[in-house]
Amino acid sequence: MTRVAVVTGGASGIGAATCLELGRRGHNVAVLDLDGARAQRVAEEVRLLGVQAVAVGVDVTDRPAVEEAFAKTRSELGPVGILVTSAGQVGFDTFTEISWESWQRLIDVNLNGTFHCCQVAIPDMVEAGWGRIVTISSSSAQRGSPRMVHYAAAKGAVITLTKSLAREYATAGITANSIPPSGIETEMQHQSQAEGHLPPNEVMAGSIPLGHLGTPADIAAAAGFLASEQAGFITGQVLGVNGGAVL
Ligand SMILES: NC(=O)c1ccc[n+]([C@@H]2O[C@H](COP(=O)([O-])OP(=O)(O)OC[C@H]3O[C@@H](n4cnc5c(N)ncnc54)[C@H](O)[C@@H]3O)[C@@H](O)[C@H]2O)c1
C-alpha cells in the first residue's frame, strides 16, 4: 500500500538513500532538510521513480518550522504514515572541553529534533491506526565513544525515546524502531576524517568484522524494511547495521 513518508536529513547520505528506497517501494516522500536546495534535488530523483515527492527546507530544532513542514506535506501528499529521522550532526570534543553551546546544539539537533518530528507526525498515524517510525541513532550510543559524549548521549536518548514510543503506541498500530549505523561512507564521515577525528577508510575497515565500510543504501534497505507492512511485528528494536562492528 502506498503511504506518505517523511524523511528528515533527506538531502544527504543515509537520509537521501532512504528517500529513494521508500520511493522504490512505492511511497510518496517528503524530503525535509536544512538544505532546501539539495532536498529539492533528491525530491526530483524520487519523482523519477514514478511517485510523488516534495522538498521542504527546515531546521528540525525549530518547532514552528517543523509544524509548517508537516502541514505542507499533508496538504501536498496527505497524512503521514512513515517517519524516518536521519537529520543529525556529529561533534568531537574532549569531555572537559565540551562547551555548553556544543552540548546544547548536539542535544538539540539529534534528540530534540527527533522529539519534534515524532510528536508532530504521530497524530496522523493514530488517526489512521497505522504508523512506522524509524529513528537513526548511532553505534556510539551502544558502546560509548570517547570525545563524543554529547553526541553519544543524544543518540542514546534517541534509542530510549524510540523504545518508549514503541510501548506507548503499540496498541495504536504504530511501530517504532531505531537503526544505529556505524562506518557508513557519507559526507558526515568524510568530513570527520578530513578533520582528523576518524581514521582513514582502511583503518576503519580493519575494525569491522565484514572488512569494509557500509553504504547509505545498506541503512536505507533496513529502514525500508522496518517501514514496511511485513515488519508489523517488529517494534522497540535496535537494528544494528554495522558490518558486525557492534554485536
Ligand atoms: N555515517 C555514519 O557512519 C553514521 C554513523 C552513526 C550515525 N549516523 C547518523 O546517521 C544520520 C545521517 O547521517 P549521514 O551520515 O547520512 O550524514 P550527512 O551529513 O550526509 O546527512 C545529514 C543530513 O542532516 C541534515 N541536517 C543536519 N542538521 C539538520 C537540522 N537541524 N535540520 C534538518 N536537517 C539537518 C544535513 O543537512 C544533512 O543533509 C545522522 O543522524 C547521523 O548522526 C551516521
The ligand as an SDF file (V2000), in Angstrom:
LIG
                    3D

 44 48  0  0  0  0  0  0  0  0999 V2000
   27.6690    7.9160    8.5640 N   0  0  0  0  0  0  0  0  0  0  0  0
   27.7640    7.1530    9.6340 C   0  0  0  0  0  0  0  0  0  0  0  0
   28.6290    6.2560    9.6970 O   0  0  0  0  0  0  0  0  0  0  0  0
   26.8570    7.3510   10.8110 C   0  0  0  0  0  0  0  0  0  0  0  0
   27.1610    6.6560   11.9820 C   0  0  0  0  0  0  0  0  0  0  0  0
   26.3220    6.7860   13.0580 C   0  0  0  0  0  0  0  0  0  0  0  0
   25.2050    7.5910   12.9800 C   0  0  0  0  0  0  0  0  0  0  0  0
   24.9170    8.2810   11.8440 N   0  0  0  0  0  0  0  0  0  0  0  0
   23.7190    9.1230   11.8240 C   0  0  0  0  0  0  0  0  0  0  0  0
   23.0390    8.9660   10.6030 O   0  0  0  0  0  0  0  0  0  0  0  0
   22.3000   10.1480   10.3120 C   0  0  0  0  0  0  0  0  0  0  0  0
   22.5920   10.5830    8.8890 C   0  0  0  0  0  0  0  0  0  0  0  0
   23.9470   10.9240    8.7940 O   0  0  0  0  0  0  0  0  0  0  0  0
   24.7730   10.8570    7.4350 P   0  0  0  0  0  0  0  0  0  0  0  0
   25.9830   10.0910    7.7190 O   0  0  0  0  0  0  0  0  0  0  0  0
   23.8760   10.4710    6.3260 O   0  0  0  0  0  0  0  0  0  0  0  0
   25.2390   12.3850    7.3440 O   0  0  0  0  0  0  0  0  0  0  0  0
   25.0350   13.5300    6.2650 P   0  0  0  0  0  0  0  0  0  0  0  0
   25.7730   14.6840    6.8120 O   0  0  0  0  0  0  0  0  0  0  0  0
   25.3460   13.0350    4.9060 O   0  0  0  0  0  0  0  0  0  0  0  0
   23.4630   13.8330    6.3420 O   0  0  0  0  0  0  0  0  0  0  0  0
   22.8750   14.5060    7.4270 C   0  0  0  0  0  0  0  0  0  0  0  0
   21.7920   15.4150    6.8780 C   0  0  0  0  0  0  0  0  0  0  0  0
   21.1120   16.0090    8.0100 O   0  0  0  0  0  0  0  0  0  0  0  0
   20.8550   17.3580    7.7020 C   0  0  0  0  0  0  0  0  0  0  0  0
   20.7020   18.1390    8.9300 N   0  0  0  0  0  0  0  0  0  0  0  0
   21.6540   18.4110    9.8570 C   0  0  0  0  0  0  0  0  0  0  0  0
   21.1360   19.1860   10.8190 N   0  0  0  0  0  0  0  0  0  0  0  0
   19.8280   19.4180   10.4930 C   0  0  0  0  0  0  0  0  0  0  0  0
   18.7820   20.1480   11.0970 C   0  0  0  0  0  0  0  0  0  0  0  0
   18.9720   20.8130   12.2270 N   0  0  0  0  0  0  0  0  0  0  0  0
   17.5750   20.1650   10.4930 N   0  0  0  0  0  0  0  0  0  0  0  0
   17.3770   19.4970    9.3250 C   0  0  0  0  0  0  0  0  0  0  0  0
   18.3360   18.7860    8.7090 N   0  0  0  0  0  0  0  0  0  0  0  0
   19.5530   18.7490    9.2830 C   0  0  0  0  0  0  0  0  0  0  0  0
   22.0870   17.8090    6.9030 C   0  0  0  0  0  0  0  0  0  0  0  0
   21.8070   18.9880    6.1480 O   0  0  0  0  0  0  0  0  0  0  0  0
   22.3520   16.5830    6.0450 C   0  0  0  0  0  0  0  0  0  0  0  0
   21.6610   16.6720    4.8030 O   0  0  0  0  0  0  0  0  0  0  0  0
   22.7090   11.1760   11.3570 C   0  0  0  0  0  0  0  0  0  0  0  0
   21.7140   11.2590   12.3490 O   0  0  0  0  0  0  0  0  0  0  0  0
   23.9860   10.6040   11.9210 C   0  0  0  0  0  0  0  0  0  0  0  0
   24.2210   11.0360   13.2460 O   0  0  0  0  0  0  0  0  0  0  0  0
   25.7360    8.1770   10.7500 C   0  0  0  0  0  0  0  0  0  0  0  0
  1  2  1  0
  2  3  2  0
  2  4  1  0
  4  5  1  0
  4 44  2  0
  5  6  2  0
  6  7  1  0
  7  8  2  0
  8  9  1  0
  8 44  1  0
  9 10  1  0
  9 42  1  0
 10 11  1  0
 11 12  1  0
 11 40  1  0
 12 13  1  0
 13 14  1  0
 14 15  2  0
 14 16  1  0
 14 17  1  0
 17 18  1  0
 18 19  2  0
 18 20  1  0
 18 21  1  0
 21 22  1  0
 22 23  1  0
 23 24  1  0
 23 38  1  0
 24 25  1  0
 25 26  1  0
 25 36  1  0
 26 27  1  0
 26 35  1  0
 27 28  2  0
 28 29  1  0
 29 30  1  0
 29 35  2  0
 30 31  1  0
 30 32  2  0
 32 33  1  0
 33 34  2  0
 34 35  1  0
 36 37  1  0
 36 38  1  0
 38 39  1  0
 40 41  1  0
 40 42  1  0
 42 43  1  0
M  CHG  2   8   1  16  -1
M  END
$$$$
